Amino acid sequence: MELYKRTPDGSIAFTLTELEDAAAGVEERRSRESAAAWKRKNRRDAG
């Protein structure tokens, strides 16, 4: 995992790729969990 890179002027720039990928995974999982919860609720309300 690369946390930072040096820029041509010598300063440090942090790379967020790893964090962005992790956040996208969490968002996708939350979306699936939410959809599953709505399906359970709808089945319960219909039954």
Residue, then its C-alpha position, 0 to 999 in steps of 0.5 A: m500500500e502506497l501512502y504518499k509520493r514525492t512530487p517534482d518540487g519535493s513536497i509530499a502528495f498523499t495518494l488516496t486510491e487505497l482509501e477511495d477503494a475501501a470507501a467504495g467497497v463499504e458503500e457497495r456493501r451498505s447498499r446491498e444490506s439496505a436493499a436486503a432489509w427493504k426486501r425483508k420488510n416488504r415480504r413481512d408487510a405483504g405476508 
